[in-house]
Amino acid sequence: MPLNIPGLVSLTVFFTLTLATGIWASWKSRKDQQNRNPTEMAMVGGRNINVFIGLFTATATWVGGAYINSTAEIVYLPSKGLLWVQAPVGFALSLVIGGFFFVNPMRSKNYVTVMDPLQETYGNMMGTLLFIPPLLGEVFWFAAILASLGATMRVILDIGGALAITISACTVILYTLLGGLYSVAYTDVIQMVFITLSLWVCIPFALVNSATESIYYTATHQSHQNPWIGKIEKEYLGRWLDDFFYLVLGSIPWQTFFQRVLSAASTGQARLISYLSGLGCFAMAIPSVLIGAVAASTDWNQTSYGHPSPFERGESAMVLPLVLQHLCPAYISITGLGAIAAAAMSSADSALLSTGSMFAHNIYRKILRKKASETEVLWAMRTSMLVFGAGAAGLAFYSSSVYDLWFLSGELVYALLFPQLCCALFAPSTNTYGSAAGFLVGLLLRLLAGEPALSIPPVIHYPACSLVNGTYSQLFPFKTFTVLLTLGTILAVSHLAKVLFQKNLLPRSWDV
């Protein structure tokens, strides 16, 4: 396939516009920085982000490349379908629950990162240990986003994935380094506009393509493949519920979420941003659902893609860009390219800023250099972002394993960090002993459950664990079960340690 010159020009214009917006936002942040804490400006925008900007940046954080691509993919897959598309509802509920329960205790104490209440309750060293799962999660997330973008550019533009990854990473790192949250927030506005307009412009052309059957008919009738509405088999109900709770509750203990609500001017505005962005996340899934339905309703042999179908070729993950490329006119499909790039970058910059903020504020300032100046902390943040960004870009070249590592690290955040954050905010009587015990229990239980994608066999065979084609599959909701056991361990061991020392059953000198 020859190089897609119009698509390349479109992408160049988008990258230039995004970079220019980020640079302008960095200039604005320096202008507003007078009489303000420079590190707080970089990490939480000086707590001066208005509701409009906050809504855009919070929504863009979740509506990333993985979000719009995977939503279309799951609707398209013959074995899944719409009923397995859980992210839109899951993320929306996560933002609503986060706004209702978590914003007030975090915002009222003017915390800067999600790690602050953990270090305050369990100490700096335990906080350092708890920092590892979200650090890995953010780095692998950044790498997975870059890998997805590289694969998309390879399909549509016929350029090397490595080149797309390098350009994207450099652009994101540059404007995030320059302006911190201000640059991320203002570029998110541009990116959300691109995503919305680009996808909605493409959909009518895909729907009326002669190779596509009516999606209303194919929703419930067998056509080129199974109905795209999908179904949930009884034996898979436990896994469905487990994945749903993972999306709802496991999406809360991330710095990307708290960075947005903590940057608002007031608690009321922070809650409003959280609620509205939940609605925004749900609404932004509609174009991807329609594109997935179109893909499932298309006779691909009538298109320039040809036979066999994307599913048979193992290219289901690329179904959104494939629909844009083969079912829309060329001048329309290049606008969809901007949507994919925008979605990828809107999440990548958030992940980068989160890792840099947590490292500089919670590790460098509180542990490594307790007397560090604000300027020194700011440079530590920038240096760490550069290191983490370069590392993630390097990992992106190994895309097959990066996705699996991202999912596993995300599940570790759910199993380890969510119970710890709940206890730190709502059960202040818990202590470091309970936190350490809960961390150990959660880590062991999750790892012993196995991970088929990484060829890690399960040691614990939960009920309904089945062996299919030589691979074990856990159908029991073990992730949520692990969270509950971790939560119970933190509470129980904290209470036990308190009783043992208060009643002198153990010498007070043993209390470390």
Disulfide bonds with the S-S distance in Angstrom:
none
